Amino acid sequence: MARFLRMTIALATAYFGAATTATAQQAEQTSFSNWLNSFRAEAAAAGISQDVIDNAFEGVTINQRVYELNDNQPEFSRAIWDYLDGAVSERRVTDGRAKMAEYASLLSVIEQAYGVDREIIVAIWGLESSYGAILGNYDAIQALATLAFEGRRTGYGRSQLMGALKIIQNGYASRDELKGSWAGAMGHTQFIPTTYLAYAIDHDGDGRRDIWNNLGDVFASTANYLSASGYRENEGWGVEVKLPAGFDYSQADAAKKKVLVEWTAAGVDGADGSDLLARFDPNIRARLRVPAGANGPAFLTFGNFDAILKYNRSTAYALAISLLSEEAANRSGAVIGGWPRSDRPLALEERKALQQALTDRGYDPGPVDGIIGAGTKRALRKWQKDAGLPADGYASASILARLQS
């Protein structure tokens, strides 16, 4: 119903003008108010006090901008090389090195306590909030209520909205402090409410888990989350590699994991010509990733990369954190293999068209939602293999054209 109302608003704007648009928006808001009343009852049943509920939802309306941003997340909608250019910019690298030096003592304490490399903590801090300069000014309650009401992330929105109410209920933060990104992530390293409830740490023992103002709490909370996600100190995130001629790109599947010695036996070598077995544990388990397909660079990623992915389920994001961490630690994070910069990223409707084309040809990508996830890549690899193409699972404009021909 809500999606129908949003489509009605768009059509009304195009064909009937402001008056009809206002009527459609009013209908959507009425539907939202009815939904919110239902959620208020659900929150009360979960033990949230009436005072917290009333204060949290007073004056809350739909934020249409949240829907726009939800459909165009940069780590999923931009070309990975453009995303990395911004994420690992010269300014962010310079600032990261300065922050590493400024907070060396505190980071050393956190590193020893949680077993998480300091450069990874700093890289997440840098990418999530530009080292605390941009915390976000979206009202988290409004943003999460908007996501919970309608769209492809209603389950996420509902769980995080309930989590936000619990933060207020437990006295961890006030209603006014719950500000952050359009997706409800908050603080210097952008914790969503359920992550905050599960992993936030009161490092200095002042009785608050303050991820908005206290860097000790920020660093400890971030490290605690990564540690709980399986991060291991001094193991590294992975390495850029060079693949041999005629390599079977179906092996570049995130679902496949091999020990390093198996990868080197298949001809995989360091992109810089270095001996991988001399640099890393030969028995470390690694996944092969080719985020821009057969024409782009390749990476072997270890368990720590998987831990970073639990922070944000985007390969582009995890790679940005990994490369930025190298630069912050004064090691080179430059990618050696060239990106196929002549390619262009597929727009949302084109990604849906690619999924539909796979479906029409009998390859099941899962929902036609424009998200190029594991199911879509798996289906695309099957079609590429049958078509005699490198089975890299890379969704490009040329692949879409071929699928539709």
C-alpha positions in Angstrom: 0.0 0.0 0.0 2.7 2.5 1.0 4.7 1.8 -2.2 1.5 2.4 -4.2 1.1 5.7 -2.5 4.6 6.8 -3.2 4.1 6.0 -6.9 0.8 7.9 -6.8 2.7 11.0 -5.5 5.2 10.8 -8.3 2.5 10.5 -10.9 0.4 13.2 -9.4 3.4 15.6 -9.5 4.0 14.8 -13.1 0.4 15.0 -14.4 -1.9 16.8 -12.0 0.2 19.4 -10.2 0.6 20.5 -6.6 -2.9 20.2 -5.3 -3.2 16.5 -6.2 0.3 15.9 -5.0 -0.6 17.3 -1.6 -3.6 15.0 -1.4 -1.5 12.0 -2.2 1.1 13.0 0.4 -1.6 13.4 3.0 -2.8 9.9 2.2 0.7 8.5 2.6 1.1 10.4 5.9 -2.2 8.9 7.2 -1.0 5.4 6.3 2.2 6.1 8.1 0.4 7.4 11.2 -1.7 4.2 11.3 1.5 2.1 11.0 3.2 4.2 13.7 0.2 3.6 16.1 0.7 -0.1 15.5 4.4 0.1 16.2 3.8 2.1 19.4 1.7 -0.8 20.7 4.5 -3.2 19.7 7.1 -1.2 21.6 4.9 -1.0 24.7 4.5 -4.8 24.6 8.3 -5.0 24.4 8.6 -3.1 27.7 9.3 0.4 26.4 7.6 2.9 28.7 4.8 5.1 27.5 6.8 8.3 28.3 9.7 7.1 26.1 7.3 6.2 23.3 5.4 9.4 23.4 8.6 11.5 23.5 10.3 9.6 20.8 7.5 9.8 18.2 6.2 13.2 18.9 5.9 15.0 15.6 7.6 12.2 13.6 6.8 12.2 9.9 8.2 10.4 6.8 11.5 11.6 5.5 11.4 11.2 1.7 15.1 11.9 1.4 15.8 8.6 3.4 14.1 6.7 0.6 16.2 8.4 -2.1 19.4 7.6 -0.2 18.4 4.0 0.5 18.1 3.4 -3.2 21.5 4.9 -4.0 24.1 3.9 -1.4 27.5 4.9 -2.8 29.3 1.7 -1.9 26.7 -0.2 -3.9 25.8 2.3 -6.7 29.1 3.9 -7.6 31.9 2.3 -9.6 34.3 0.8 -7.0 37.3 2.9 -8.3 35.3 6.1 -7.9 34.3 5.1 -4.4 37.9 4.2 -3.5 39.2 7.5 -4.9 37.0 9.3 -2.4 37.4 6.9 0.5 41.2 6.8 0.3 41.7 10.4 -0.7 45.0 12.2 0.0 43.3 14.4 2.6 41.8 11.3 4.4 45.2 9.6 4.4 47.0 12.7 5.7 44.5 13.2 8.5 44.6 9.5 9.3 48.3 9.5 9.8 48.0 12.6 12.0 45.3 11.0 14.1 47.4 7.8 14.5 50.1 9.9 16.0 47.9 12.1 18.1 46.1 9.3 19.8 49.0 6.7 19.8 48.8 6.1 23.6 45.1 5.5 23.7 45.1 3.4 20.5 47.9 1.3 22.0 45.8 0.6 25.1 42.8 -0.4 23.0 44.9 -2.5 20.6 46.3 -4.5 23.6 42.9 -4.9 25.2 41.0 -6.1 22.2 43.5 -7.5 19.8 42.5 -5.2 16.9 45.2 -3.3 14.9 45.0 0.4 15.6 45.2 1.3 11.9 41.9 -0.6 11.2 40.2 1.4 14.0 41.5 4.7 12.6 40.5 3.7 9.1 36.9 3.0 10.2 36.8 6.2 12.1 38.1 8.1 9.0 35.6 6.6 6.6 32.6 6.6 8.8 32.8 10.2 10.1 36.0 11.8 8.7 37.6 11.4 12.1 34.6 12.8 13.9 34.1 15.9 11.7 30.8 14.6 10.1 28.6 12.6 12.5 25.4 13.1 10.6 22.4 15.3 11.5 19.5 13.0 10.6 17.0 12.3 13.4 17.6 8.6 13.9 14.1 7.9 15.1 12.5 9.6 12.0 15.0 7.9 9.6 14.4 4.4 11.1 10.6 4.9 11.3 10.7 5.8 7.6 12.7 2.7 6.7 10.5 0.5 8.9 7.3 1.8 7.3 8.0 0.9 3.7 10.6 -0.4 1.2 13.1 -3.2 0.9 14.5 -2.7 4.4 11.5 -2.7 6.6 12.8 -5.6 8.8 16.1 -3.6 9.4 14.1 -0.5 10.1 11.8 -2.1 12.7 14.7 -3.9 14.6 16.8 -0.7 14.7 13.9 1.5 15.7 13.2 -0.8 18.6 16.9 -0.7 19.4 16.9 3.1 19.4 14.0 3.1 21.9 15.9 0.7 24.1 18.9 3.1 24.1 16.6 5.8 25.4 14.8 3.6 27.8 18.0 2.4 29.4 19.4 5.9 29.8 22.3 5.4 27.5 21.5 8.5 25.5 18.7 11.1 25.3 16.2 11.4 22.5 17.9 14.5 21.2 21.3 12.8 21.1 20.1 10.1 18.6 21.3 11.8 15.5 23.4 10.3 12.7 23.2 9.0 9.2 20.0 8.5 7.1 20.2 4.8 8.0 20.2 5.4 11.7 23.9 4.8 12.3 25.3 7.1 15.0 28.5 8.3 16.6 32.1 8.6 15.4 32.2 5.1 14.0 28.5 5.0 13.1 27.0 2.2 15.2 23.4 1.2 14.4 21.3 0.8 17.5 21.4 -3.0 17.9 25.2 -2.9 17.4 25.4 -0.2 20.1 23.4 -2.3 22.5 25.5 -5.4 21.9 29.0 -4.0 21.6 29.4 -0.4 22.9 31.9 -0.1 25.7 32.3 2.3 28.6 36.1 2.5 28.3 36.7 5.2 31.0 34.2 3.8 33.5 32.1 7.0 33.8 28.8 5.1 33.5 28.1 6.0 29.8 28.9 4.3 26.5 29.4 7.6 24.8 30.2 7.0 21.1 29.3 10.6 20.3 31.9 12.5 22.4 34.3 10.1 24.2 37.1 8.7 21.9 38.1 6.1 24.5 34.5 4.7 24.3 34.5 5.1 20.5 37.8 3.2 19.9 37.0 0.5 22.5 33.5 0.0 21.1 34.8 -0.3 17.5 37.5 -2.7 18.6 35.1 -4.8 20.7 32.8 -5.2 17.7 35.6 -6.2 15.3 37.0 -8.6 17.9 33.6 -10.2 18.4 33.3 -10.5 14.6 36.5 -12.6 14.5 39.3 -10.0 13.9 42.8 -11.3 14.7 45.6 -8.9 15.4 48.7 -8.8 13.1 47.1 -11.2 10.6 46.4 -8.6 8.0 43.3 -8.1 5.9 44.6 -9.7 2.6 46.8 -8.9 -0.3 46.6 -7.8 -4.0 47.5 -10.6 -6.3 48.3 -11.4 -9.9 46.4 -14.2 -11.6 47.9 -16.5 -14.3 46.8 -16.5 -17.9 43.7 -18.7 -18.5 42.7 -18.5 -14.8 39.3 -20.0 -14.0 37.4 -17.0 -12.7 34.7 -19.1 -11.2 37.1 -19.6 -8.3 36.7 -15.8 -7.6 33.6 -16.6 -5.6 33.3 -15.3 -2.0 31.7 -18.6 -1.1 34.9 -20.4 -1.9 37.8 -20.4 0.7 41.2 -22.1 0.2 44.4 -22.1 2.2 47.1 -19.8 0.7 49.3 -22.7 -0.5 46.4 -23.9 -2.6 46.0 -20.5 -4.3 49.8 -20.3 -5.0 49.7 -23.8 -6.4 47.1 -22.5 -8.9 49.5 -19.8 -10.0 48.3 -16.9 -7.9 51.2 -14.6 -7.0 51.7 -11.3 -5.3 50.8 -8.3 -7.5 54.2 -6.8 -6.8 56.0 -10.1 -7.6 56.6 -10.9 -4.0 56.4 -14.5 -2.6 53.1 -14.8 -0.8 54.2 -17.9 1.1 57.2 -15.9 2.5 54.9 -13.0 3.6 52.0 -14.9 5.1 51.1 -18.2 6.9 50.8 -20.8 4.1 47.8 -22.3 5.9 45.9 -19.0 6.2 42.5 -19.4 4.6 41.7 -16.8 1.9 39.0 -15.9 -0.6 39.7 -14.6 -4.1 37.9 -11.4 -5.0 37.8 -9.6 -8.4 35.5 -6.6 -7.6 35.8 -5.2 -11.1 35.8 -8.5 -12.9 38.5 -10.1 -15.0 39.7 -6.7 -16.4 40.4 -5.3 -12.9 42.7 -6.1 -10.0 42.4 -9.2 -7.9 42.8 -9.7 -4.1 43.1 -12.6 -1.7 41.3 -11.6 1.5 41.7 -13.2 4.9 39.4 -13.6 7.9 40.0 -10.0 9.0 38.4 -8.8 5.8 35.3 -10.9 6.7 35.2 -9.2 10.1 35.3 -5.8 8.4 32.4 -6.9 6.1 30.3 -7.5 9.2 30.6 -3.8 9.8 29.3 -3.1 6.4 28.3 -5.8 3.9 30.0 -4.1 0.9 33.2 -5.3 -0.7 33.9 -1.8 -1.8 33.6 -0.6 1.9 35.8 -3.4 3.3 38.4 -2.8 0.6 38.4 0.9 1.3 39.0 0.3 5.0 41.8 -2.1 4.3 43.6 0.2 1.9 43.1 3.2 4.1 44.5 1.3 7.1 47.7 0.5 5.1 48.1 4.2 4.3 47.4 5.3 7.9 50.2 2.9 9.0 52.5 4.5 6.5 52.5 1.5 4.2 51.4 1.7 0.6 47.7 1.1 0.0 48.0 1.8 -3.7 46.3 -0.7 -6.0 48.7 -2.0 -8.6 46.3 -3.6 -11.1 44.4 -1.1 -13.2 40.7 -0.5 -12.8 38.5 -0.7 -15.9 37.7 3.0 -15.6 36.0 3.1 -19.0 33.2 0.9 -17.6 30.3 2.7 -16.1 28.3 1.6 -13.1 24.8 0.3 -13.8 21.9 2.4 -12.6 19.3 0.9 -10.3 16.9 0.1 -13.1 19.7 -1.4 -15.2 20.7 -3.7 -12.3 17.0 -4.8 -12.1 17.0 -5.3 -15.8 20.1 -7.5 -15.6 18.4 -9.6 -12.8 15.3 -9.9 -14.9 17.3 -11.0 -18.0 19.0 -13.7 -15.9 15.6 -14.8 -14.6 14.1 -14.9 -18.2 17.0 -17.1 -19.3 16.5 -19.6 -16.5 19.2 -18.4 -14.1 17.8 -17.6 -10.7 19.3 -14.4 -9.3 16.8 -14.2 -6.5 14.6 -11.0 -6.0 14.7 -8.5 -8.8 15.7 -5.7 -6.4 18.7 -4.0 -8.1 21.1 -5.4 -5.4 24.0 -7.3 -7.0 24.4 -9.7 -4.1 25.6 -13.3 -3.8 22.6 -14.7 -5.6 22.9 -12.5 -8.6 26.6 -13.0 -8.9 26.1 -16.8 -8.7 23.5 -16.7 -11.4 25.6 -14.4 -13.6 28.6 -16.7 -13.3 26.5 -19.7 -14.4 25.3 -17.8 -17.5 28.9 -16.4 -18.2 30.3 -20.0 -18.1 27.6 -21.3 -20.4 28.2 -18.4 -22.8 31.9 -19.1 -22.9 32.9 -15.9 -21.0 35.1 -15.4 -18.0 32.9 -16.4 -15.1 33.8 -13.4 -12.9 30.2 -12.4 -11.8 30.9 -8.8 -12.7 27.8 -6.9 -13.7 28.7 -4.4 -16.4 26.9 -2.5 -19.2 28.4 -4.7 -21.8 27.2 -7.8 -20.0 23.7 -6.4 -19.6 23.6 -5.6 -23.4 24.7 -9.2 -24.2 22.2 -10.6 -21.8 19.4 -8.6 -23.4 20.4 -9.4 -27.0 
